[in-house]
Amino acid sequence: MTTLAFLLTDRLDAELTAPRLLAQLTADWGPEVAGFEADPEAEPGGPLALTRGDQVIVLMGIDAPTGDDLADLAAGSRLWPRDVPVPDHHAHVIVTVLTHRDDEPTHLEAQADMVLLSRVLASAIAVSDVQAVYLGAAHHIVLPAAFRDLAVAILPDPLVHAWIAVNVGADPNGRMTGFTRGLGALGAMDIEIPETPESAEDTYERLFDTALYLMEQGPVIGDGDTLGATEAAEVVARHALEAGGR
């Protein structure tokens, strides 16, 4: 399985090297990252790689912006302050955790990969000038200092607000709707509420609580399962493909 995120930067940082990152990982996480080693044959200026058994951490610098609309990514994030301008980044680093498994990962294995990825991101923030952390699966950006503080305080427990985006709002007809992003990378299906008579606060709470349940229990909600009821109707789960057939 491949788990990835992006560090958005003003420029590529020559100080972000394998030995320096490995030292910071060890300082931050101790025995949790024991056994990782830098590739002794890595070429200068090439991808940075750390390996441990069947796991590989790879950081690849790209001397160009991502091309994403950062204002949109920030607007959908609860970890990007509204009074902080989005960065005018000119480069980015792709951070990847690859774990070889013979079968599809369980939800707990997928979360373990995300924990390792989050540790790498937090340690990279400590040794490099990062403008934003972009969680691709959640489709939002996080302020680097906030991400590192959360990681240090919470890991290995889930960084729920960083890993999962919960978006709630009214559609053009004024009907409340909401959806999550990020659960797919954690071994579960994302959730969408196309229409509900509930308030924005109640809709958010329902999405968040269901996301937590799926993270804890895995993909146990089947097509047609009843999840409870609102004042207006019983809530029934329906499985559907995302746009593009995923």
TIBA-14937 format. One record per residue: residue in one letter; z, y, x of N, C-alpha, C, O, CB in turn. Coordinates in steps of 0.05 Angstrom, whole numbers, padded with zeros to 5 digits, always signed. Each point is the difference from the previous one (the first is absolute). Glycine has a CB too. Layout:
TIBA-14937
aZYXZYXZYXZYXZYX...
end
This chain:
TIBA-14937
m+00000-00024+00017+00000+00024-00017+00000+00025+00018+00013+00000+00021+00012-00025-00058t-00039+00046+00028-00001+00025+00014+00014+00021-00016-00007+00004-00024-00036-00017+00047t+00062+00027-00012+00014+00022-00013-00005+00025+00017+00004+00000+00024+00031-00031-00044l-00043+00053+00007-00007+00024+00016+00009+00026-00013+00005+00001-00024-00044-00027+00042a+00040+00046-00001+00005+00028-00008-00013+00018+00020-00012-00009+00019+00056-00004-00042f-00041+00039+00019-00013+00019+00018+00020+00022+00008+00015+00010-00017-00060-00019-00005l+00044+00017+00047+00015+00023+00009-00021+00023+00004-00018-00002+00016+00054-00027+00007l-00032+00051-00038-00018+00022+00002+00010+00020+00021+00024+00007+00000-00037-00013-00048t-00004+00014+00066+00008+00017+00023-00020+00022+00004-00022+00000-00010+00044-00040+00031d-00013+00060-00005-00018+00022+00007-00019-00009+00022-00023+00009+00001+00059+00024-00013r-00026-00051+00029-00017-00010+00022+00011-00027+00008+00023-00006-00006-00035+00053+00023l-00004-00063-00003+00010-00025+00011+00019+00005+00022-00005+00017+00017-00037-00040-00030d+00064+00009+00013+00022+00004+00019+00000-00021+00023+00004-00023-00005+00024+00043-00032a-00034-00010+00061-00001-00019+00023+00028-00011+00006+00002-00020+00014-00041+00046+00004e+00060-00014-00028+00027-00010+00005+00007-00024-00018+00020-00013+00006-00007+00060+00007l-00029-00052-00033+00005-00023-00017-00012-00025+00013-00022-00007-00006+00023+00037-00036t+00015-00042+00059-00009-00023+00015+00016-00025-00008+00021+00002-00013-00033+00028+00052a+00002-00053-00032+00013-00025-00008+00028-00002+00012+00019-00006-00014-00063-00016+00012p+00048+00028+00028+00027-00001+00011+00020+00019-00013+00023-00006-00005-00043-00008+00048r+00010+00038-00049+00018+00020-00012+00007-00007-00029+00022+00003-00008-00042+00032+00037l+00000-00045-00044+00005-00009-00027+00019-00024+00000+00018-00001-00017-00063+00018+00002l+00041-00036+00033+00017-00023+00001+00028+00007+00006+00019-00011-00011-00058-00016+00026a+00043+00046+00003+00027+00010+00007+00014+00013-00024+00023-00004-00004-00038+00010+00052q-00001+00009-00063+00012+00014-00024+00006-00021-00022+00021+00003-00013-00047+00039+00024l+00009-00061-00015+00005-00021-00019+00026-00015+00007+00017-00005-00018-00066+00000+00010t+00052-00001+00033+00025-00014+00009+00024+00017-00004+00021-00010-00009-00047-00015+00043a+00024+00051-00028+00022+00018-00004+00008+00003-00029+00023+00002-00007-00037+00023+00048d-00007-00024-00059+00005+00004-00028+00010-00025-00014+00017+00001-00018-00052+00034+00019w+00023-00059+00006+00004-00023-00017+00012-00024+00015+00006-00020-00013-00044+00036-00014g+00041-00015+00053+00013-00020+00015-00011-00028-00004-00025-00004+00004+00065+00031-00006p-00023-00047-00005-00009-00027-00002-00021-00005-00021-00014-00021+00001+00058+00008+00014e-00047+00031-00034-00020-00004-00021-00029+00000+00010-00018-00010-00012+00050+00031-00020v-00035-00008+00056-00027+00001+00011-00001-00014+00027-00020+00003+00015+00012+00040-00039a+00028-00059+00030+00001-00014+00026-00024-00020+00001-00008-00012-00019+00058+00016+00021g-00061-00006+00022-00022-00018+00005-00028+00012+00000-00018-00012+00009+00046-00021-00029f-00030+00058+00010-00026+00013+00001-00007+00008+00029+00018+00009+00015-00012+00008-00062e-00030-00021+00055-00009+00007+00027-00026+00015-00001-00017-00004-00018+00040-00036+00036a-00027+00059+00001-00025+00015+00001-00021-00017+00014+00006-00017+00017+00020+00060-00015d-00051-00039-00010-00022-00014+00012-00005+00011+00028-00007+00023+00004-00014-00030-00049p+00025-00009+00066-00002+00009+00028-00029+00007+00007-00005+00013+00020+00045-00040-00008e-00060+00017-00027-00028+00004+00006-00012+00022-00018-00025+00003+00000+00022-00050+00015a+00019+00061-00029-00011+00021-00018-00013+00022+00017+00010+00008+00020+00025-00018-00054e-00058+00020+00024-00015+00021+00015+00012+00027-00007+00006+00005-00023-00048-00033+00023p+00044+00046+00020+00010+00027-00006-00018+00014-00021-00025-00001+00002+00043+00004+00045g-00005+00009-00066-00015+00014-00021-00009-00018-00023-00010+00009-00020-00005+00022+00055g+00019-00057-00032-00007-00019-00021+00022-00004-00019+00021+00013+00002-00052-00036+00029p+00028+00004-00050+00022-00005-00019+00025-00010+00014-00001-00014+00020-00033+00002-00055l+00056+00021+00024+00027-00008+00010+00008-00026-00015-00002+00000-00025+00015+00049+00036a-00005-00069+00003+00007-00026-00013+00026-00011+00010+00006+00000+00024-00054-00009-00031l+00065+00000-00012+00025-00014+00007-00001-00027-00015-00007-00001-00023+00033+00044+00030t-00019-00065+00007-00002-00026-00012+00027-00015+00001+00015+00004+00019-00064-00006-00007r+00053-00015-00032+00023-00017-00001-00007-00025-00017-00002+00002-00024+00035+00037+00029g-00038-00061+00008-00007-00024-00015-00025+00004-00015-00021+00007+00011+00068-00020-00014d-00045+00009-00024-00024+00003-00017-00002+00028-00012-00016+00005-00018+00019-00053+00007q+00011+00068+00022-00001+00027-00010-00012+00018+00022+00006-00003+00024+00034-00005-00054v-00056+00027+00021-00012+00020+00017+00003+00028-00012-00006+00003-00024-00027-00037+00042i+00044+00053-00003+00001+00028-00008-00023+00014+00015-00001-00001+00024+00052+00000-00034v-00068+00015-00005-00022+00014+00013+00000+00029-00010+00002+00006-00023-00030-00048+00026l+00025+00061+00016-00003+00028-00006-00026+00009+00012-00005-00002+00024+00055+00010-00025m-00068+00002-00015-00026+00009+00009-00004+00029-00007+00000+00008-00024-00019-00054+00018g+00015+00063+00026-00004+00028-00004-00029+00007-00007-00018-00011+00013+00056+00020+00018i-00042+00008-00050-00026+00009-00008-00001+00030+00002+00016+00014-00012-00022-00053-00020d-00012+00049+00048-00002+00029+00006-00016+00014-00022-00020+00013+00005+00024-00022+00044a+00006+00007-00074-00013+00012-00023+00019-00002-00023+00018-00017-00001-00064+00004+00017p+00044+00031-00036+00017-00002-00024-00008-00024-00017-00021-00012+00005+00027+00061-00005t+00012-00057-00018-00005-00024-00017-00022+00005-00020-00013-00019-00009+00060+00006+00015g-00051+00038-00014-00019+00005-00022+00012+00000-00027-00015+00005-00020-00020-00024+00049d+00061+00013-00031+00013-00001-00026+00008+00028-00009+00004+00018+00017+00012-00064-00008d-00012+00050-00035+00009+00025-00011+00031+00000+00002+00014-00011-00017-00054+00014-00015l+00050+00011+00053+00029-00001+00004+00016+00014-00022+00023-00007-00005-00032+00005+00054a-00003+00023-00061+00014+00014-00022+00004-00020-00023+00022+00001-00012-00043+00043+00026d+00002-00061-00019+00003-00020-00021+00021-00021+00007+00016-00008-00016-00064+00015+00003l+00048-00015+00039+00020-00019+00009+00028+00011-00001+00019-00014-00007-00054-00006+00037a+00038+00045-00024+00026+00013+00000+00010+00004-00029+00023-00003-00006-00034+00026+00049a-00008-00016-00061+00007+00005-00028+00012-00025-00013+00016+00002-00018-00052+00033+00015g+00027-00059+00012+00010-00024-00012+00024-00012+00015+00007-00023-00006-00053+00015-00009s+00057+00023+00033+00023-00010+00016+00026+00014-00007+00001+00025-00002-00033-00036+00039r+00053-00005-00041+00027+00011-00004+00014+00005+00026+00023+00009+00001-00021-00032-00044l-00016+00017+00066+00012+00004+00026-00016+00020+00017+00002+00001+00024+00015-00048-00026w-00032+00064-00013-00013+00023+00013+00009+00025-00015-00009+00004-00022-00031-00032+00038p+00057+00044-00003+00010+00024-00014-00022+00018-00010-00020+00005+00015+00061-00007+00013r-00038+00013-00052-00021+00017-00011-00004+00026+00015-00021+00013-00002+00032-00033-00042d+00010+00029+00059-00003+00025+00015-00010-00004+00029+00000+00019+00015+00037-00001-00043v-00045-00043+00035-00010-00006+00026-00030-00003-00001-00010-00018-00014+00054-00004+00028p-00060+00039+00000-00029-00003-00001-00009-00027+00011+00013-00011+00018-00017+00061-00013v-00018-00060-00015-00011-00025+00011-00012+00006+00027-00010+00022+00005+00001-00041-00051p+00011+00000+00065-00010+00006+00027-00030+00001+00002-00015-00014-00014+00055-00009+00031d-00049+00040+00001-00029+00002+00006-00005-00018+00024-00005+00010+00022+00001+00038-00041h+00006-00074+00014+00000-00019+00023-00029-00003+00010-00020+00002-00014+00060-00026-00005h-00042+00018+00045-00026-00004+00013-00003-00028+00012-00021-00006+00011+00021+00055-00001a+00021-00065-00011-00001-00027+00010+00019-00018-00016+00017+00011-00014-00029+00006+00061h+00010-00043-00043+00019-00018-00013+00002-00025+00016-00017-00008+00015+00007+00028-00060v+00032-00034+00040+00006-00026+00013+00003-00021-00021+00017+00003-00018+00005+00020+00058i-00039-00043-00039+00003-00023-00018+00021-00019+00011-00002-00010+00022-00047+00014-00037v+00069-00009-00001+00022-00018+00008-00001-00025-00016+00001+00001-00025+00029+00039+00038t-00033-00062+00000-00005-00026-00013+00020-00021+00009+00006-00002+00024-00054+00014-00029v+00058-00028-00014+00016-00023+00006-00016-00024-00010-00006-00002-00024+00051+00027+00021l-00052-00043+00021-00015-00025-00008+00018-00024+00005+00011-00003+00021-00055+00025-00009t+00047-00038-00033+00016-00024+00002-00017-00024-00008-00011-00001-00023+00054+00026+00013h-00046-00044+00028-00017-00023-00007+00017-00020-00016+00021-00009+00008-00048+00015+00034r+00016-00013-00065+00012-00021-00017-00022-00017-00011-00023+00009-00004+00062+00021-00008d-00033-00055+00007-00020-00019-00011-00005+00005-00030-00021-00005-00010+00035-00028+00044d+00006+00044-00047-00002+00005-00029+00005+00029-00006+00009+00016+00017+00006-00063-00027e-00021+00055-00014+00006+00028-00009+00030+00005+00002+00015-00018-00007-00056+00017-00024p+00049+00024+00040+00029+00005+00003+00014+00001-00027-00011+00009-00020+00001+00016+00062t+00035-00034-00042+00017+00004-00023+00007+00030-00002-00005+00015+00018+00023-00063-00015h-00006+00055-00025+00008+00029-00003+00021+00007+00021+00001+00023+00010-00010-00025-00059l+00026-00017+00057+00020+00006+00021-00013+00002+00027+00009+00017+00016+00026-00041-00043e-00055+00008+00033-00014+00002+00025-00016+00027+00002-00001+00013+00020-00002-00064-00018a-00009+00058-00025-00015+00026+00000+00019+00023+00004-00007+00019+00014-00026-00039-00045q+00057+00019+00019+00019+00021+00005+00011+00001+00028+00005+00021+00011+00008-00025-00059a-00011-00020+00061+00009-00001+00028-00021+00013+00018+00007+00014+00019+00018-00056-00028d-00051+00038+00003-00021+00013+00015+00002+00031-00004-00004+00015+00019-00026-00055-00024m+00036+00049-00019+00003+00028-00005+00024+00012+00014+00000+00023+00008-00023-00029-00053v+00044-00009+00047+00024+00009+00015-00007+00004+00029+00007+00021+00011+00023-00046-00043l-00045+00006+00044-00008+00003+00028-00019+00024+00003+00004+00016+00019+00001-00066-00012l-00024+00053-00025-00018+00023+00001+00016+00026-00001-00005+00019+00015-00031-00046-00036s+00056+00028+00003+00016+00025-00003+00016+00005+00025+00004+00024+00007-00002-00032-00057r+00008-00012+00063+00015+00004+00025-00019+00011+00021+00008+00018+00015+00023-00056-00026v-00055+00028+00013-00019+00010+00020-00007+00029-00006+00000+00017+00018-00019-00063-00012l+00015+00053-00032-00006+00027-00007+00023+00019+00007-00004+00021+00012-00025-00038-00049a+00053+00009+00031+00024+00017+00006+00003+00004+00029+00006+00022+00009+00016-00039-00050s-00026-00004+00057+00003+00003+00029-00023+00017+00012+00005+00015+00019+00019-00059-00017a-00048+00040-00012-00022+00017+00010+00004+00029-00006-00007+00017+00016-00024-00056-00023i+00043+00045-00016+00007+00028-00007+00018+00012+00021-00002+00024+00006-00004-00034-00055a+00025-00007+00060+00019+00010+00019-00012+00007+00027+00011+00016+00015+00023-00043-00038v-00057+00015+00029-00011+00004+00027-00027+00015+00000-00012+00004+00021+00034-00045-00007s-00031+00050-00038-00025+00014-00002+00001+00022-00021+00017-00001-00017-00041-00041+00032d+00006+00061-00013-00001+00022-00018-00016-00008-00025-00025+00002+00001+00030+00032+00037v+00009-00042-00059-00014-00010-00024+00003+00021-00022+00022+00011-00004-00012-00059+00016q-00032+00054-00026+00000+00020-00021+00006-00012-00028+00011+00013-00017-00043+00013+00044a+00024-00051-00031+00004-00013-00025-00003-00030+00003-00015-00010+00018-00002+00050-00043v+00031-00056+00009-00003-00028-00002-00015-00007-00026+00009+00008-00021+00034-00016+00048y-00065-00005-00024-00017-00007-00023+00002-00029-00006-00009-00017+00015-00023+00054-00004l+00045-00044-00034+00002-00028-00009-00024-00005-00017+00000+00008-00024+00051-00008+00026g-00070-00014+00009-00025-00004-00014+00003-00015-00027-00013+00007-00019-00009-00007+00063a+00038-00021-00044+00003-00016-00025+00013+00017-00022-00008-00003-00024+00012-00038+00051a+00015+00058-00020+00012+00018-00020-00016+00025-00006+00004+00014-00019+00040-00031+00035h-00064+00022+00002-00018+00023-00003+00016+00026-00002-00004+00017-00017-00029-00046-00006h+00052+00032+00042+00014+00026+00002+00009+00004+00029+00000-00018+00016+00015+00015-00064i-00007+00028+00054+00009+00007+00027+00030+00006-00002+00010+00009-00021-00055+00009+00034v+00058-00022+00010+00029+00004+00002+00005+00018+00024-00012-00003+00021+00022-00042-00043l+00009+00064+00019+00008+00017+00022+00012-00018+00022+00018-00016-00005-00009+00055-00026p-00019-00036+00056+00009-00018+00021+00030-00001+00004+00012-00022+00002-00055+00031+00020a+00057+00014-00022+00029+00000+00004+00014-00015-00022+00019-00015+00005-00023+00058+00019a-00006-00039-00049+00012-00014-00023-00004-00030+00002+00018-00016-00006-00026+00056-00022f-00016-00048+00037-00006-00029+00003+00018-00012+00021+00012-00022-00005-00059+00030-00009r+00050+00004+00037+00017-00011+00021+00029-00001-00009+00014-00020+00004-00045+00038+00030d+00041+00003-00047+00028+00000-00009+00005-00023-00020+00020-00014+00002-00018+00064+00005l-00021-00053-00026+00003-00022-00019-00001-00027+00013+00016-00018-00006-00036+00047-00028a+00002-00033+00053-00003-00025+00013+00025-00007+00016+00010-00023-00002-00059+00030+00006v+00060+00011+00011+00024-00005+00015+00024-00006-00018+00017-00016+00007-00035+00046+00030a+00019-00016-00059+00023-00003-00018-00002-00025-00018+00021-00012-00007-00016+00061+00007i-00029-00058-00007-00003-00020-00021-00010-00027+00009+00010-00020-00009-00019+00058-00021l-00010-00038+00049-00011-00026+00009+00022-00018+00010+00018+00009+00013-00062+00013-00002p+00042-00049-00016-00023-00014-00011-00001-00001-00031-00018-00014-00010+00020-00013+00051d+00015+00041-00055-00004+00002-00029-00025+00016-00006-00009+00016+00017+00059-00018-00024p-00063-00003-00015-00026+00012-00006+00001+00031-00001+00019+00012-00011-00030-00053-00015l-00009+00053+00037-00004+00029-00002-00017+00005-00025-00023+00007+00001+00026+00000+00050v+00010-00010-00074-00015-00001-00025-00016+00025-00005-00024-00002-00007+00059-00028-00011h-00023+00053+00022-00014+00025-00006-00023+00006+00019-00019+00014-00006+00061+00004-00013a-00040-00029+00044-00022+00003+00019-00022-00021-00005-00024+00006+00002+00056+00013+00031w-00024-00043-00039-00019-00022-00003-00016+00001-00026-00023-00009-00002+00053-00018+00031i-00017+00037-00050-00012+00000-00027-00001+00028-00011+00020+00015+00000-00002-00062-00007a-00041+00055-00003-00003+00025-00015+00002-00006-00029-00014-00018-00010-00015+00038+00047v+00045-00004-00051+00002-00002-00030-00011+00026-00011+00012+00021+00004+00028-00053-00002n-00062+00031-00016-00013+00024-00011+00002+00000-00030-00008-00019-00013-00023+00020+00053v+00041+00021-00051+00003+00003-00029-00010+00027-00008+00005+00020+00014+00035-00051-00014g-00053+00032-00023-00009+00026-00011-00015-00004-00026-00004-00023-00009+00000+00041+00055a-00003+00004-00058-00014-00001-00026-00030+00000+00006-00010+00013+00018+00047+00012-00041d-00052-00041+00006-00029-00001+00003-00012+00024-00015+00016+00016-00012-00016-00066+00015p-00026+00054-00003-00012+00024-00012+00006+00003-00030-00001+00022-00011-00035-00025+00044n+00044-00019-00046+00007+00001-00028+00029+00003-00005+00010+00000-00023-00049-00028+00014g+00055+00032+00031+00028+00005-00003+00017-00025-00001+00024+00002-00004-00036+00039-00018r+00000-00065+00025+00015-00025-00002+00011-00006+00028-00013+00002+00020-00017-00019-00058m+00055+00008+00038+00013-00007+00025-00011-00025+00012-00004-00020-00014+00046+00042-00002t-00047-00022+00042-00011-00024+00014+00012-00001+00028+00012+00020+00009-00055-00017-00036g+00040-00025+00040+00012-00003+00027-00010-00025+00014-00010-00019-00013+00050+00044-00002f-00038-00025+00041-00008-00024+00016+00014+00000+00027+00010+00021+00009-00055-00022-00033t+00045-00022+00037+00010-00002+00027-00023-00006+00019-00021-00009-00008+00066-00007-00009r-00040+00022+00043-00017-00008+00021+00017-00009+00023+00020+00012+00007-00056+00021-00021g+00028-00055+00027+00014-00011+00023+00011-00027-00003+00005-00014+00020+00006+00059-00011l-00009-00055-00034+00012-00026-00004-00019-00022+00010+00009-00022+00007+00016+00039-00047g-00051-00012+00040-00019-00020+00009+00005-00008+00029-00005-00023+00007-00028+00041-00038a+00043+00000+00048+00006-00006+00028+00026-00015+00003+00007-00008+00022-00033+00048-00009l+00041-00042-00035+00026-00013+00000+00001-00026-00015+00021-00010-00007-00001+00055+00011g-00043-00056-00009-00002-00027-00012+00003+00000-00031+00006-00020-00011+00012+00003+00053a-00023+00040-00054+00002+00002-00030-00024+00016-00010-00016+00010+00016+00066-00013-00015m-00052+00005-00027-00021+00016-00013+00011+00028-00007+00023+00003-00008-00045-00045-00010d+00004+00062+00022+00008+00027-00009+00002+00001-00030-00011-00018-00014-00010+00038+00055i+00034+00000-00051+00006+00003-00029-00013+00025-00011+00000+00021+00013+00044-00046-00007e-00055+00023-00030-00011+00023-00014+00010+00000-00028+00000-00021-00014-00041+00021+00043i+00049+00023-00039+00007+00004-00028-00021+00019-00011+00002+00025+00004+00048-00032+00003p-00071-00003-00021-00022+00017-00009+00009+00022-00020-00010+00022+00000-00020-00060+00007e+00050+00031-00023+00009+00019-00021+00028-00008-00009+00005-00024-00004-00053+00033-00011t+00066+00010+00012+00027-00006-00010+00011+00024-00014-00006+00023+00007+00013-00055+00031p+00010+00027-00059+00013+00022-00013+00025+00010+00015+00013+00019-00008-00030-00037-00035e+00024+00004+00064+00024+00007+00015-00004+00027+00016-00022+00009+00004+00034-00058+00000s+00011+00060+00004-00001+00025+00015-00009-00006+00029-00002-00023+00008+00038+00042-00036a-00042+00002+00043-00008-00004+00028+00022-00013+00016-00005-00018+00016-00024+00058-00019e+00054-00032-00003+00023-00012+00015+00003-00029-00007+00005-00016+00019+00018+00060-00019d-00025-00052-00025+00003-00028-00008-00024-00016+00011+00004-00024+00007+00022+00038-00048t-00050-00003+00041-00023-00014+00010+00003-00005+00030-00006-00022+00010-00023+00043-00045y+00039-00001+00049+00004-00003+00029+00021-00022+00005-00004-00018+00017-00008+00066-00009e+00034-00047-00023+00021-00020+00004-00010-00028-00006+00007-00019+00014+00027+00054-00026r-00050-00038-00009-00011-00027-00007-00018-00010+00023+00003-00023+00007-00001+00034-00057l-00019+00006+00060-00018-00008+00022+00016-00007+00025-00005-00021+00013-00031+00050-00032f+00055-00012+00026+00016-00004+00024+00016-00026-00002+00001-00016+00019+00001+00066-00012d+00011-00054-00030+00017-00024-00003-00017-00025+00001+00009-00021+00011+00024+00048-00038t-00057-00026+00015-00017-00024+00000-00010-00005+00028-00002-00024+00008-00012+00033-00055a+00008+00012+00062-00009-00003+00028+00022-00013+00017-00006-00018+00015-00024+00058-00020l+00054-00031+00001+00023-00012+00015+00003-00029-00007+00005-00017+00017+00018+00062-00016y-00026-00052-00027+00003-00027-00009-00021-00018+00014+00006-00022+00009+00013+00038-00053l-00044-00006+00045-00021-00016+00013+00004-00003+00030-00006-00020+00011-00025+00037-00047m+00042+00004+00048+00006-00002+00029+00022-00021+00005-00002-00015+00020-00011+00063-00014e+00032-00049-00024+00022-00019+00004-00007-00029-00007+00007-00019+00013+00024+00056-00022q-00047-00040-00013-00005-00026-00011-00028-00011+00007-00005-00024-00002+00036+00035-00035g-00049+00006+00045-00027-00008+00005-00017+00002-00025+00009+00011-00020+00007-00042+00055p-00041+00021-00034-00019+00003-00022+00006-00019-00023-00015-00018-00005-00020+00033+00037v+00058-00010-00046+00009-00019-00020-00006+00009-00029+00005-00014-00019+00031+00002+00050i-00048+00036-00034-00007+00009-00027-00028-00009-00006-00020+00009+00012+00050+00032-00008g-00032-00059-00024-00025-00012-00007-00015+00016-00021+00011+00017-00013+00007-00061+00024d-00044+00039-00013-00016+00013-00021+00010-00008-00027+00001-00023-00007-00041+00023+00037g+00048+00020-00046+00011-00005-00027+00030-00001-00001+00011-00002-00022-00052-00022+00013d+00054+00026+00032+00030+00000+00000+00010+00026-00013-00012+00021+00003+00013-00049+00039t+00021+00025-00057+00013+00023-00012+00020+00012+00019+00016-00014+00012-00022-00006-00058l+00005+00047+00049+00017+00013+00019+00022+00016-00014+00017+00012+00014-00055-00009+00017g+00039-00002-00057+00019+00016-00014-00013+00015-00022-00022-00008-00009+00050+00012+00050a-00016+00017-00050-00012+00015-00022+00007+00030+00003+00021+00007+00011-00018-00048-00041t-00020+00058+00019+00006+00028-00004+00007+00004-00029+00002-00019-00015-00034+00033+00052e+00037+00011-00044+00006+00005-00028-00024-00006-00018+00003-00005-00024+00031+00040+00038a-00058-00033-00002-00024-00003-00016-00012-00028+00000-00012-00009-00020+00003+00056+00030a+00013-00062+00012-00014-00026+00002+00012-00017+00022+00015+00009+00017-00057+00012-00033e+00036-00047+00013+00008-00019+00021-00018+00004+00024-00024+00006-00003+00040-00039-00032v-00005+00029+00059-00015+00004+00025-00010-00027+00010+00017-00018+00005+00009+00060+00007v-00052-00046-00011-00012-00025+00009-00017+00005+00024-00016+00018+00001+00016-00036-00048a+00003+00001+00068-00015+00002+00024-00028-00012-00003-00003-00021-00012+00045+00020+00039r-00062+00015-00017-00027-00011+00001-00011+00003+00028+00000+00022+00012-00007-00010-00061h-00003-00034+00060-00012+00001+00027-00029+00011-00002-00015-00007-00018+00045-00032+00034a-00037+00055+00003-00027+00011+00000-00009+00005+00029+00017+00004+00018-00010+00018-00063l-00033-00023+00050-00010+00006+00027-00002+00030+00004-00005+00015-00019-00021-00058+00019e+00031+00052+00025-00004+00028+00007-00030+00006+00000-00016-00018+00000+00059+00018+00027a-00049+00026-00026-00028+00008+00003-00011-00012+00026+00014+00001+00020-00006+00042-00046g-00032-00054+00025-00011-00013+00023+00006-00030+00000-00009-00014+00019+00014+00056+00006g+00009-00052-00045+00004-00029-00002+00023-00011+00016+00001-00024+00003-00048+00022-00011r+00065+00019+00018+00022-00010+00016+00023-00007-00018+00021-00009+00009-00035+00036+00030
end
